């Protein structure tokens, strides 16, 4: 088992009472299961306690604890930024400096220290809008984008992989030398051809599953460090 990050140890250490959900007349079994999981998820409770927009904030915290890429003065692009959990953490660690721009097809409430656009990143011209906002090369391009699931694992993997490829091509255009690219992928990881290209353009490429990613989830993250330019 992988070593727990600092935040994982802290969240797991908090005691919670188990909440049981009574079956409601008009609720489906799956919705009852989802509600019970939410009520008993320590990351949901901790995110609420700390004022984070969603439990996904801890995924970025744990990625940063592992790879150390956030910090004061960074220029960061956040793809798939709604509802803003990752942007919120990035802004906190930028400490009022640097620049953060994000994009999502869903609306998100504004976050101080960040510019967030509501648009589908796959649309023509979307990437150019992000580039126009940047004051210079980006230190970090991070993508939590995932395609809507169909329930068919192979199809879901391929559709999300398509988003990863788009985000990666964008990252190669805007990253500064030494920059980092992080993207969500599904079980099966990253295709060999894409991985080979990443290893050509970055000094180190690895996969990582944060503790905040649910154990039954097929998601993980590809992390490409040290962009060669």
Backbone torsions as a table, in degrees:
resi	resn	phi	psi	omega
1	UNK	NA	137.1	-179.5
2	UNK	-66.4	149.9	178.9
3	UNK	-67.8	138.9	179.6
4	UNK	-73.5	142.9	174.5
5	UNK	-76.3	170.7	-178.1
6	UNK	-57.1	-47.3	-176.9
7	UNK	-70.1	-32.5	178.0
8	UNK	-63.7	-43.3	178.5
9	UNK	-61.6	-41.5	-177.9
10	UNK	-65.9	-45.5	-177.3
11	UNK	-69.7	-43.0	179.6
12	UNK	-64.1	-27.5	-178.1
13	UNK	-76.3	-13.9	-179.6
14	UNK	-78.8	129.6	-178.3
15	UNK	-81.5	138.4	177.7
16	UNK	-131.6	145.8	172.3
17	UNK	-81.8	136.3	178.2
18	UNK	-71.7	128.8	-180.0
19	UNK	-106.0	128.1	177.2
20	UNK	-104.5	137.3	-178.7
21	UNK	-101.4	123.5	176.3
22	UNK	-74.9	140.6	179.4
23	UNK	-63.9	124.0	178.3
24	UNK	-92.1	152.0	-174.6
25	UNK	-57.7	-38.8	-175.0
26	UNK	-106.5	5.9	178.6
27	UNK	-88.8	144.6	175.0
28	UNK	-82.9	162.6	177.3
29	UNK	-59.8	-42.0	-178.1
30	UNK	-65.7	-38.0	-179.9
31	UNK	-70.3	-35.8	175.3
32	UNK	-64.2	-40.5	178.2
33	UNK	-62.2	-44.8	-179.8
34	UNK	-61.2	-44.2	-178.6
35	UNK	-64.6	-42.3	179.5
36	UNK	-64.7	-38.8	178.4
37	UNK	-63.7	-42.3	179.0
38	UNK	-62.5	-44.9	-176.7
39	UNK	-66.7	-24.9	-177.1
40	UNK	-108.1	12.4	-179.3
41	UNK	-90.2	116.5	-178.4
42	UNK	-63.5	-27.9	179.5
43	UNK	-72.7	-34.2	175.3
44	UNK	-63.7	-46.5	-179.2
45	UNK	-64.1	-42.3	-178.2
46	UNK	-69.5	-37.5	177.3
47	UNK	-62.8	-41.2	178.2
48	UNK	-65.1	-42.4	-179.0
49	UNK	-62.5	-38.9	-176.1
50	UNK	-89.8	-4.9	179.6
51	UNK	80.6	19.0	175.5
52	UNK	-76.4	150.4	-175.1
53	UNK	-71.4	-25.2	-179.5
54	UNK	-163.4	163.8	-179.8
55	UNK	-64.3	-22.2	-179.9
56	UNK	-61.5	-19.1	176.7
57	UNK	-55.8	-35.7	-178.8
58	UNK	-70.0	-24.9	176.2
59	UNK	-63.8	-44.0	179.0
60	UNK	-69.1	-40.6	177.7
61	UNK	-56.3	-45.3	-177.4
62	UNK	-72.8	-33.3	173.0
63	UNK	-62.6	-41.8	-179.9
64	UNK	-69.3	-36.4	177.4
65	UNK	-63.8	-30.0	-179.3
66	UNK	-83.9	-41.8	-170.1
67	UNK	-113.9	-11.2	171.5
68	UNK	55.8	67.2	-177.9
69	UNK	-121.7	-11.8	177.4
70	UNK	-92.5	159.8	178.7
71	UNK	159.0	172.3	-175.5
72	UNK	-56.6	133.0	173.4
73	UNK	83.8	6.2	-177.0
74	UNK	-76.9	147.1	170.3
75	UNK	-101.8	119.6	-169.2
76	UNK	-128.9	135.3	172.3
77	UNK	-111.3	127.3	-177.8
78	UNK	-116.3	105.8	-179.9
79	UNK	-94.8	131.6	-173.8
80	UNK	75.4	46.4	-167.0
81	UNK	-79.1	-21.2	-177.5
82	UNK	-69.1	143.9	2.7
83	UNK	-83.1	2.4	173.6
84	UNK	117.1	8.8	-178.4
85	UNK	-60.6	-45.3	179.5
86	UNK	-69.4	-42.5	179.0
87	UNK	-60.3	-40.4	-179.8
88	UNK	-60.6	-46.0	179.6
89	UNK	-66.8	-42.7	179.2
90	UNK	-60.7	-41.9	179.6
91	UNK	-65.7	-39.4	178.6
92	UNK	-62.4	-39.3	-176.7
93	UNK	-83.9	-16.4	172.6
94	UNK	-75.8	-20.3	176.1
95	UNK	52.8	45.9	175.5
96	UNK	78.9	6.8	179.7
97	UNK	-119.4	179.1	178.2
98	UNK	68.5	-156.7	-176.8
99	UNK	-151.0	137.9	176.3
100	UNK	-130.2	126.4	173.2
101	UNK	-126.5	140.3	-178.5
102	UNK	-137.5	161.4	178.9
103	UNK	-146.8	140.3	174.7
104	UNK	-155.4	150.5	177.5
105	UNK	-72.8	-17.2	176.2
106	UNK	-96.6	151.7	178.7
107	UNK	-74.4	149.4	176.2
108	UNK	-139.7	143.3	177.2
109	UNK	-63.7	144.5	-178.9
110	UNK	-58.3	150.9	175.9
111	UNK	-127.9	127.7	179.8
112	UNK	-60.6	131.4	-180.0
113	UNK	92.1	5.8	-178.9
114	UNK	-140.8	151.0	173.2
115	UNK	-112.1	121.1	-174.7
116	UNK	-121.4	123.5	-179.1
117	UNK	-104.9	139.3	174.0
118	UNK	-96.5	103.1	178.9
119	UNK	-166.1	150.6	175.8
120	UNK	-74.5	120.2	-177.8
121	UNK	-61.9	-23.7	-178.2
122	UNK	-79.7	-9.7	-179.9
123	UNK	-73.3	149.1	175.9
124	UNK	-58.3	133.5	176.8
125	UNK	88.5	-10.9	-177.6
126	UNK	-65.3	-46.5	-179.9
127	UNK	-62.2	-37.5	179.8
128	UNK	-65.5	-33.5	177.0
129	UNK	-62.8	-41.9	178.5
130	UNK	-65.3	-44.4	-179.8
131	UNK	-59.8	-39.3	-177.9
132	UNK	-65.4	-25.8	-179.0
133	UNK	-81.8	-23.9	-175.3
134	UNK	-71.1	136.3	178.7
135	UNK	-82.5	-10.9	-179.3
136	UNK	179.1	-170.4	179.4
137	UNK	-59.2	149.7	-179.6
138	UNK	-89.3	144.0	173.9
139	UNK	-85.4	-30.4	-176.2
140	UNK	-139.2	130.9	165.3
141	UNK	-119.2	118.1	-178.1
142	UNK	-125.5	139.9	-176.3
143	UNK	-132.3	119.6	172.7
144	UNK	-107.4	21.2	-179.6
145	UNK	-68.2	143.0	172.6
146	UNK	-149.3	140.9	178.6
147	UNK	-71.1	152.0	174.4
148	UNK	-57.6	132.5	-174.8
149	UNK	-76.4	147.1	177.4
150	UNK	-104.8	-14.0	-175.1
151	UNK	94.1	-11.3	176.7
152	UNK	-100.0	110.9	-169.0
153	UNK	-57.6	-44.9	-177.6
154	UNK	-63.5	-40.8	179.8
155	UNK	-67.1	-44.8	179.5
156	UNK	-61.3	-40.4	179.0
157	UNK	-62.0	-46.1	-177.5
158	UNK	-66.9	-39.2	-179.7
159	UNK	-66.9	-41.6	177.3
160	UNK	-69.0	-36.8	177.5
161	UNK	-60.0	-35.7	176.6
162	UNK	-61.0	-38.5	176.8
163	UNK	-67.9	-38.4	177.9
164	UNK	-61.3	-43.5	-179.6
165	UNK	-62.4	-41.3	178.0
166	UNK	-64.4	-44.0	179.6
167	UNK	-63.6	-38.6	-179.3
168	UNK	-65.7	-44.0	178.4
169	UNK	-62.1	-39.2	176.4
170	UNK	-63.6	-44.0	-178.8
171	UNK	-59.3	-41.3	-179.7
172	UNK	-63.8	-24.3	-179.5
173	UNK	-83.4	-26.4	-171.6
174	UNK	-116.3	-14.9	-175.8
175	UNK	-70.8	144.0	171.1
176	UNK	-78.9	159.1	174.3
177	UNK	-58.5	130.7	-177.0
178	UNK	91.7	-3.7	-177.6
179	UNK	-69.4	172.3	-176.4
180	UNK	-127.4	142.3	177.1
181	UNK	-121.5	129.6	-179.4
182	UNK	-131.3	132.7	-178.7
183	UNK	-147.6	144.3	175.7
184	UNK	-73.5	134.7	172.0
185	UNK	-130.9	164.6	177.4
186	UNK	-102.8	173.2	-177.9
187	UNK	-49.6	136.9	-170.7
188	UNK	109.7	-13.3	175.4
189	UNK	67.2	-140.8	-176.2
190	UNK	-112.1	138.6	-178.4
191	UNK	-58.3	147.5	-174.9
192	UNK	-57.0	-40.8	-178.3
193	UNK	-64.7	-42.5	179.0
194	UNK	-67.9	-41.8	177.8
195	UNK	-60.4	-41.4	179.8
196	UNK	-61.7	-40.6	178.9
197	UNK	-66.7	-40.3	178.0
198	UNK	-60.9	-43.5	-178.8
199	UNK	-67.3	-21.7	176.4
200	UNK	-77.1	-32.7	-174.3
201	UNK	-102.2	-10.6	-179.9
202	UNK	-127.9	154.1	-177.5
203	UNK	-77.7	-25.6	-178.6
204	UNK	-149.9	134.1	179.5
205	UNK	-131.9	125.5	-179.8
206	UNK	-139.0	168.1	171.4
207	UNK	-112.3	146.6	-178.6
208	UNK	-147.7	136.9	175.9
209	UNK	-115.1	107.8	179.5
210	UNK	-63.1	152.5	176.2
211	UNK	-60.8	-29.4	-179.6
212	UNK	-71.4	-14.0	170.1
213	UNK	-75.9	125.8	-176.6
214	UNK	-57.5	142.8	-175.2
215	UNK	-61.2	-30.7	179.8
216	UNK	-87.3	2.1	179.2
217	UNK	-85.0	146.6	179.3
218	UNK	-90.7	3.6	-177.7
219	UNK	-78.8	149.4	170.5
220	UNK	-153.5	-179.5	-177.3
221	UNK	-128.1	138.3	171.5
222	UNK	-94.3	133.5	-175.5
223	UNK	-124.5	114.0	-179.6
224	UNK	-110.6	115.5	-174.4
225	UNK	-109.2	148.7	172.7
226	UNK	72.6	63.4	179.2
227	UNK	-60.6	132.2	-175.5
228	UNK	-86.9	-14.4	179.8
229	UNK	89.8	NA	NA
